[in-house]
Amino acid sequence: MIGSLRGRYLARPAESEVLVEVGGVGYRLTVSTGTLAALGAPGSEVHLFVHTHVREDAIVLFGFAHDDERRCFEVLLGAHGVGPALALAILSQLSPAALTTALWEEDLDALCAVPGVGRKTAARLMIDLKSRLELPDLSAGGGAKAAGPSTLARAEVRAALSDLGYGPDEIRGALERLADGDGSDGDSVEELLRGALRELASR
C-alpha cells in the first residue's frame, strides 16, 4: 500500500487528476481542488500523502497535500453512504478545519453546499461524522465559563484541538490570532474553541 509520494508533478491528465513521476514511474492520482491548487505548476517538486483505494476492477490513488486532509478523507469513507467521489467532493468544498467547524456548529448549509448533498443527506452525515471525528463534548462543565484565569480555558482548548489532530504550531497560531483580534480573555472554553476552529478553517 502506498502511503506517500515525493516526486515531480508532470501533468494534469484530467480535471481532478495529476501525474506525478517518482523514480521514473508515473503515478496517476485523483486530488481535491485544494490539493490541486497547492501543487503549483507542472514541473514542480511535490510531496503527496496517499490513500490507496482498492476496487474489484481497479486500484485508485488519492493524493493530498496535507496529512490531515488524507485522514479526513478516510474518516469520510467510513461514513454510511459515502464513497470516494462524495468524500472528495466534500473536501473540495470544505477543508478539514472548515468541516470540523461545520459539524461543531451544526451548520447544515455548509454541507448542503457540496454538490449532490441535500438536507436529508447532510443531516445524516452530521450525526455520523460527529462521532467518527470524535469532536470533544463540551456540554455541562466543559462548556461553562472558566472559573480561574483565562489560561485554564486556553489549556482546555489546546487539549481539545490536539485531540482533533491539529499540531502545536497550528494551535498556537490560532490562539494568538484570537488574542490579537479581540482579546476575549473571559470567553468560555466553548467560545474559544469555536473561534480557534474558525481561525484554523480560514488558514
N, C-alpha and C positions, 0 to 999 in steps of 0.2 A: 504494500500500500504506500502510495506517495504522500508524504506529509508536507513538503515544501519544495519549491524550485527556485534556483537562482541562476539567471542567465540573461540572454539578450532578447528584448522584445522585437520580433521580426516584422509582424504584420497583424492586421485585423481582418481575418477572412470572412467574418460575418458581423452583424450588428453587435452582438453580445459575446463575441469570441475573440480571443487573441492567440497568436502563435509565439511561443517562447522557445528559443533554442538553448539547450543545455548540453554541453559536450558533444556537439554535432548532431544531436537528436532534437527534432522539433515537437514540442508538446502543444496540443490544441486545448485551450481552457475556456470554459464559459465563465464570465465575470459579471459582477454588478456594475451599474453605472458609476458608482462611487469609486470602485477599484479601477475601472477604465480611465477615469479622469486622473487618478493618482499615478498611472503608469507613464504619462507623458507621451512623447512622440516615439514612433518606431525607431529602433536603433539604440535605445537607452537600455542600460543595465537595470534589471528588475529583480525583486525577491517577492515571491507569492507564497502564501500559505494555501495548502491544497486539501480539498475534500474529494476523495475518490468514491464515486457513486457507481456501484455495480448493478447492472440490469441483466436480464436474460439475454438480450440481444446486443449489449454494448457496455463499455466501461467509459464513463464520462468524468472528466476532471473539472472541478470548480475551483477557481483561483480567487484569492482575497488578499488585498494589500495589507490588511491588519489581522492578527490572530483573533481579536475579539469578534470580528465580522465572521470569520470561519466558525467559531464556537457558536455564535448566534444562529448561523445558518443550520448547524447540526441540531440545535435545540428546536428550531422551527420544523425541521424534518420529522421530529418526534411527535409533533402535534397532530391530532386527528385530522385527516383530510388534506394535509399539507405535503405536496410533492416538491421536487427541486425547482420547478418552474415558478410556483407560487412563492416559495421561500426566497428565491432570487428577486422576484418582483417586490416583495416586502422590503428586502434590504436595499433595493434600488430606489425605493421611495423613502425609507426611514433608516437612518444609521442605527447601530446597536444602542447608542445612548438615547436617540430620539424614540426608538421603540420602547425602551425601558421607561422613559418619561410618559409615553402614551399609556402604557399599562398601569403605571403608578397613578396617573390622574384619570384613569378610566375614560380616555379620550377615544371614543368610537369613531369620530370623524377622521382622526388621523389614520386609522386602519382602513376606513372606507375610501380613503384617497388612493389606496392601492388598486390598480386596475383589476377587475374581476372579484373584488371583495365587497359584498353587500353588508347590510347591517346585521343580518342574522349570522352570517359567517364571522363578522367582526366580533360580535358578542361571544360566540363560541370560542374564537381564538383568544379573546381577552381572558376568559376563565382558564383555558388550557395553558396559555403561556405564562400566566401569573405564577402558577405552581412550578412550571418547568424552569423558569428563570430564577426561581427562589427569591422573589422580592421580599425584603425584610418586612416583618409585621411590626408596625409602629403604633398599633392600636393600644388602648388602655394607657399603661405607664409610659410606653415608648413614645407616644405622640404628645405627651403633656409637656408643659413648659419645664425647662431645665431648672432644677431647684438651686443649683450652685452657679459658679461662674460660667460664662459662655464657652470657656474651653472644654467644659464637660460635654455640652451639647455637640460641639465640633468633634470631639473624640468619638462620640457615638456615630456621627455622620461619617467620619473617616472609616470606622469599622464596617458600617453598612455598605459604603461604596466599595471597600475592599472585598466584601463578600460577593458583590456583584461583578467582580473581575477587573476593576479599574486599578491601575498602577499607582504607586505613591506620588510620582510626579504629576499625573493627571489630577489626582485628588487635591494635592497641594495647590496646583494652579487654579482649579475651580473654586476652592475656598478663598484663595487670595483675591480672585476677581470679584467674588461676592462681597468681601470686606471693602474692596476699593469702590464698589458700586454704591452700596447704601449703608454699610457699617451696621447692619442689623444684628447687634450683639445679643439682643434679647429674644431673638427668634427661637421657636421651639425646634426640636430635632426634626419634626416632620417638615416644617417650613424651610429649614436649612437644607434638608435633603432634596426637596423639590427644586430649590434654587440651584443647588450644585448639579443636579441632573440636567437642568436647562442649560447651564454653562457648558457641561460636557457635550450635550447634544448640538450646541452651536459651534463647536470647535472645527 
